[in-house]
Amino acid sequence: MRPVTIHLDHASVHFGEFAALNKFSGSFTPGTVTALIGGDGAGKSTLLKLLAGRLSPRQGSNEGLPVDRRNLGYQPADSGVWRNLSVAENIEFVARSYGLTAADTHKRSTMLLQRAGLEHVAERLVGKLSGGMRQKLGVVLATLHGPGLVLLDEPTTGVDPISRAELWSLIAGAAADGATVVFATTYLDEAERASQLFLLGSGTLLAAGTPEEVIANAPGTVWRAPATGESARIWLDSERVWRRANTLYRWDPDQGNAVPEGFLPAVGDLENASVALLLSEEARKDAAEPLPIPEPATLPHPTAFAEPSEQPKTMRAPLVRVHEVTREYGVFAALGGVSMRVVPGEVVGLLGGNGAGKTTLMRILLGLETATTGVSELFGSAPSLATRRRIGYVAQGLGLYPALSATENLQFAAAVHGVTVDEQSLRYARSLGRAAIESLPLGTKRTLAYLAANVHRPELLVLDEPSSGMDALSRARLWRNLRAAADDGTGVLVTTHYMQEAEQCDRLVILAAGRVIAEGTVAEITEGYSSFTVATVRWAEAFTLLRNAGIAAILDGRTLRVPGVDRGIIEAALAPLQDGVQLAASSASIAEAMALAAGVPGYVK
């Protein structure tokens, strides 16, 4: 491995007259992990291709771009694997391409496959692997030859939290070995683990620095208040207000203003900082005309009303009831006795690894498959065409018609249900023009898919990865709409791999190998699980020592997180470092609790 240091100064990449990357400046150094964040079309892939030498800047200067392709590892967004070959054949093909010896190939591939949790599928055809497994294999192939520069294009998008933890083991391992690692992502919880990050929007650099620096330097002020009562609905009419779980957030473009009545300053995090940055850029470019924020004097403040008294959610008749459902395909059991329910006004998150049974369960609920045994009910009866009309469904593949315009898609969805499109949705669709939607950004199409699913005001919304590819602002607005629908009594069942999104759900149901391994609120699921933060300037050595001891460590900036392992075991593994290591105990995150509950190797001693 030869160390790689890259400096870009006002680098721009154009396709014709379109600036895919506009005057980007930044540096990338050995032993670091850099996150590129932003929604679909932000410029992340363009920047990665520039760093890889696949694109040339029209203007600006660059220093250190790799000349020897053998010192570069690159994973494209489609995983970069060959589906008609086995895992072992993929490795052999890449190893020969880089001229690795048989001994080096065996040593590197054995270590990387174990780190990725793929050692048991070496002879399996790649086309038969889950999406998460293919993504992990793609990172293995990109780092097999020990390159000095590793570029990964959204390696974790659509990958479950457990597989993402294994992917992060590969990413951290490459950085610990001295590589310069750059990866693109839309998951902000993941970006917070990076050494530095660059937030992009429409090809423009909006923010750069460590996660802490980006949070501290976000424009304006973010305020918070309880999302309770009718007043919350009035505030949510503003495009500068969003909601996360039971908290309302409001962005004020000016700093130093008086505290709005009923609000308090919000604790900074990357999600809210990104929303503030995108709102600031939106206002600057006048890309949209946000509704003016009403003056507090004309509104009751958000704490003025209490939640109306109502029957507890747990007492309401369920919209969805699943009891001991199994689904077998020959000798393979996709579901092995799953039970769950969704009641009106409740947002339930369905989580689990790839192949856990989430898609099978949703297909049974939608009436697309039949359970082998057990009870599956929608609105008190078996799934049928009649119950299907009372559901709004957003598929991971969107379910839109690419040859139709945005307006035509909504009008078609409305006609199917015998209703008309509401004026607000119609205005949004018309603002996207009359051209076919196939050229629209993915985040915009996901918003449109939600509007199409909600056009008939269904009693139950079922959404499969609804915010994948969205930037923080689009995601915040989508969840504002979902929470508003739940407040109106709609039940919401959503699958997601984004843990900050999972925190917005009222309740979570976690599947593994076709069974429910955890159910409840975030606090209930993480209760009983702990994690240690390892702080040391010699983090790379600490990571290697923990890895060699069979302990899973997750890179978190310049610190490591070690979930589910006793302090004494960690201290014994890090003993060679002697002084300069600090351990701090904390509660486990949702992703860590999922890995511990599922018994992922390395997470349980």
Number of C-alpha atoms within 10 A of each C-alpha: 14 13 14 22 17 17 16 21 15 15 21 24 24 17 9 7 7 10 16 20 27 22 19 20 17 16 14 20 19 19 22 22 28 25 30 28 27 29 27 21 20 22 25 29 22 20 26 23 16 20 24 20 15 10 14 15 19 15 14 15 15 19 11 13 16 17 10 7 13 16 20 25 23 24 24 19 16 13 24 17 24 16 14 12 16 20 25 16 17 20 22 17 14 17 21 12 11 13 13 16 11 11 9 14 19 14 12 17 22 15 15 22 21 14 23 23 17 18 16 9 15 16 12 14 17 23 15 12 18 13 21 25 21 24 29 28 27 26 27 25 27 24 27 24 23 20 24 26 34 27 25 25 24 25 26 27 20 19 25 22 24 22 23 23 23 24 27 24 20 23 25 28 23 24 21 22 18 22 30 25 27 26 25 26 23 24 26 22 16 20 26 20 23 23 20 23 25 23 25 27 22 17 24 18 20 19 21 18 16 20 23 13 14 23 21 13 13 22 21 18 19 25 20 21 22 17 24 19 17 17 17 23 15 15 23 21 15 15 18 23 22 26 25 18 17 13 15 23 23 25 24 20 17 10 10 9 10 6 11 17 14 15 18 14 14 17 10 16 17 20 19 23 24 25 24 25 26 23 22 20 16 16 14 10 10 10 9 11 10 14 10 10 17 12 8 13 9 7 13 16 20 24 18 14 13 12 11 9 6 6 8 7 14 12 8 12 14 20 21 21 20 20 15 16 22 22 23 13 9 6 6 9 15 20 26 21 18 21 17 17 19 24 23 21 22 25 26 25 27 25 28 30 23 23 18 20 23 23 15 20 25 19 13 19 24 21 19 12 14 18 19 14 15 15 17 25 21 24 16 13 14 18 20 14 10 11 19 16 14 17 22 22 24 24 17 16 11 21 16 23 15 15 13 16 21 29 24 18 23 25 18 18 21 19 14 11 12 9 14 16 20 13 9 8 16 17 12 15 22 13 12 15 12 13 14 17 23 15 10 16 15 20 20 19 21 27 20 23 27 23 25 27 24 23 21 22 16 18 22 30 23 22 24 20 19 25 26 21 25 24 29 26 23 19 23 21 19 21 20 18 17 20 25 17 22 18 17 12 16 23 27 27 24 23 23 22 26 23 18 16 20 24 17 21 22 17 21 24 20 22 24 23 18 23 21 20 16 19 17 15 19 18 13 12 22 21 14 11 19 19 21 22 19 25 18 18 11 14 18 21 16 25 26 19 20 21 17 11 15 16 23 25 28 25 29 20 19 17 21 24 22 25 27 24 18 14 14 9 14 19 17 12 18 20 13 11 14 8 9 9 16 12 17 11 14 13 17 22 19 20 21 25 25 25 24 21 19 20 13 17 16 20 20 17 11
